[in-house]
Amino acid sequence: MTKKLVEMSKENLLINIADVNSFLLDDTRCSKEQKEEIIGTLWGINQIKGRNWVFSHDWKEYIIDEYNEHNDFIKTYTFKV
């Protein structure tokens, strides 16, 4: 499985739902519905034992990468801006 690579920097990586929520509230490109979908996806991942995620963003999309308890990549969720 090939994972889409995004240029990552500390400025566009978030690992805390509160930080993601604050970022999306301040991002005028993100609609209320899209924000709710992204936060809902993060809560859903958090409900699965041993799962974690990393949120990243660029000018075209918001990206959530999901990992298992061994930090193995599971899946990418992509939300177009």
VEXDREN-2710 file (C-alpha; in Angstrom, 1 decimal):
% VEXDREN-2710
k/r/px/py/pz
1/MET/0.0/0.0/0.0
2/THR/1.4/3.4/-1.0
3/LYS/0.8/6.3/1.4
4/LYS/0.5/9.8/0.0
5/LEU/3.4/11.9/1.2
6/VAL/2.8/15.4/2.4
7/GLU/5.6/17.8/3.3
8/MET/5.4/17.8/7.1
9/SER/6.6/20.5/9.4
10/LYS/5.9/21.3/13.1
11/GLU/3.5/24.0/11.9
12/ASN/1.1/21.6/10.1
13/LEU/1.1/18.5/12.4
14/LEU/-1.3/18.2/15.3
15/ILE/-1.9/15.3/17.6
16/ASN/-4.4/16.7/20.1
17/ILE/-8.2/17.0/19.3
18/ALA/-8.3/20.4/21.2
19/ASP/-5.5/21.7/19.0
20/VAL/-7.2/20.5/15.8
21/ASN/-10.5/22.0/16.9
22/SER/-8.8/25.4/17.6
23/PHE/-7.0/25.3/14.3
24/LEU/-10.2/24.5/12.3
25/LEU/-12.1/27.2/14.2
26/ASP/-9.5/29.7/13.1
27/ASP/-9.3/28.4/9.5
28/THR/-11.9/30.3/7.4
29/ARG/-11.6/27.8/4.6
30/CYS/-13.2/25.0/6.8
31/SER/-17.0/24.9/7.0
32/LYS/-18.8/24.0/10.2
33/GLU/-20.0/20.7/8.6
34/GLN/-16.5/19.8/7.5
35/LYS/-15.1/20.7/11.0
36/GLU/-17.7/18.4/12.6
37/GLU/-16.8/15.6/10.2
38/ILE/-13.1/15.9/10.9
39/ILE/-13.5/16.1/14.7
40/GLY/-16.0/13.2/14.5
41/THR/-13.4/11.1/12.6
42/LEU/-10.8/11.8/15.3
43/TRP/-13.2/10.9/18.1
44/GLY/-14.0/7.7/16.3
45/ILE/-10.3/6.7/16.0
46/ASN/-9.8/7.5/19.7
47/GLN/-12.6/5.1/20.6
48/ILE/-10.7/2.1/19.1
49/LYS/-8.2/0.7/21.7
50/GLY/-4.6/1.1/20.7
51/ARG/-5.3/3.5/17.8
52/ASN/-3.8/6.9/17.4
53/TRP/-3.6/9.5/14.7
54/VAL/-1.8/12.5/13.3
55/PHE/-3.6/15.4/11.7
56/SER/-1.8/17.5/9.0
57/HIS/-2.9/20.1/6.6
58/ASP/-1.8/21.9/3.5
59/TRP/-3.6/24.5/1.2
60/LYS/-5.6/21.8/-0.6
61/GLU/-6.6/19.3/2.1
62/TYR/-6.8/18.2/5.7
63/ILE/-5.3/14.8/6.3
64/ILE/-5.7/12.3/9.2
65/ASP/-3.2/9.3/9.3
66/GLU/-4.4/6.5/11.6
67/TYR/-1.9/4.1/13.3
68/ASN/-2.3/1.0/15.5
69/GLU/-0.7/0.4/18.9
70/HIS/2.6/-0.6/17.2
71/ASN/2.7/2.6/15.2
72/ASP/2.0/0.7/12.0
73/PHE/0.1/2.9/9.4
74/ILE/-3.5/1.8/9.0
75/LYS/-5.3/4.3/6.8
76/THR/-5.4/7.9/5.6
77/TYR/-8.6/10.1/5.7
78/THR/-8.5/13.1/3.3
79/PHE/-10.8/16.1/3.5
80/LYS/-10.6/18.5/0.5
81/VAL/-10.5/22.2/1.4
END
